[in-house]
Amino acid sequence: MPDVVVVGAGPAGLTLANLLQRNAVDCVVLEARDRSHVEERQRAGVLDHYGGQIFERAGLAGEVLAGAPVETFLELRYEGEPHLLDAPALAGGRAGRIVPQQLLVRRLLGTFLAGGGDLRFGVRDVALHDLTSTPSLTYTDASGSHRIECAYVAGCDGFHGVSRRSIPADELTTYTFDHGIGWYTVLADAPPPRYPLMGIGAKGFAAHFARGPKASRFYLQYRPGAEDPRAWPDDVTWAELRDRLGDPGLPGGVITEREIVEMRSFVAEPMAYGRLFLAGDAAHIITPMGAKGMNLAIADADVLAGALTSALRGDDAALRAYSDVCLRRTWDYQEFSRWFTEMVHDMDGDPFRRRLAKARFDRLFTNKAAAVAFADMMAGVSAAPGYRRH
Ligand code: FAS
């Protein structure tokens, strides 16, 4: 009987599985999709400093972060006017790493399997049972039906997974927020920008990020319900990007992926029920503004790995505190993401909100304390338990 069953092999599940493995905790990972889907799904692109520290402390950074460039400047263009923010320097040298999520997942998967990890792909009909006594999970796969008993279950199966839905509705309080903004995001074979780039102005937000040496992810703000940008011809998309990024010479390229992301936030409290503990998107959804979704998943996994290890050795204090510790960071990041969203998006063309956003933007470049506070959040350090600015 394994100590822990981890449901889901995304950033949360694989970080947790690796950290448990390093603590000699016996775990099994159940994953619904096949290995190639898990290893190729493109999403996030930045591991913040706090997340990098997690892998450094676990002795995993050499394998999972090999070759990942260190974050430098963030370029914010206000109505085409460039402004460079040296967030790592402002955060006391705490730089993040530019690492595509799928590369991080691929490497975490490799280290877990290389360490003899038990990861089962293509599982179906996963069901969680007896979460308040001795948990068990049933599932089916190509070889038939299976049942596993364990001491604890980690629900790392994302927003649409089975874990959170296994908690009785009256045991959970959920919070949802619709930011009223949509992002049209395209992946293109186009050269990455010199620095991560955001375009801010009355025509709406745009962004250009690296996704490897020859690929870029672009974002364009759109009005949900009023239009569906996926129907735009590619030359319209490129024209909008050149206009809003203030970059008339932006080279185009083949667009390989088109998605819309309706900016919504979600939090479920508590992140635990009986012997089930939720981590990552299974417990909370945050907008990509501020690049915190994957980072929150990894931070949850780090706290949960330590707490489960202690509990299995007889001390469950950290496990009882798990939900509160993770929710404090979650709400800190939710507030940061909303603050950032309001600063860089055009909020319904409202002139008063436009002036508020401009004041917020100007403060970053005229008030050192404001810039440092922003940089600390980008680094993911200010929500760290017991954080003290040195
Ligand atoms: P995941 O959803 O990544 O993984 C859950 C895993 O569980 C999946 O592999 C799934 O197949 C599996 N699963 C689901 N149900 C199951 C079941 N019943 N049984 C077994 N397995 C099951 N975040 C950032 O930080 N920066 C960004 O720039 C960013 N950009 C994004 C862009 C887009 C378009 C999207 C959609 C998200 C973006 N995110 C970003 C957020 C994103 O990266 C998530 O926060 C991150 O994947 C969360 O990781 P997990 O919690 O592990 O969940």
Residues whose N, C-alpha, C, O or C-beta is under 5 A from the ligand:
A	BS01	FAS	V7 G8 A9 G10 P11 A12 G13 L30 E31 A32 R33 R43 A44 G45 V46 V126 C156 D157 G158 H160 G161 V162 V261 A279 G280 D281 A282 P288 A291 K292 G293 M294 N295 A297
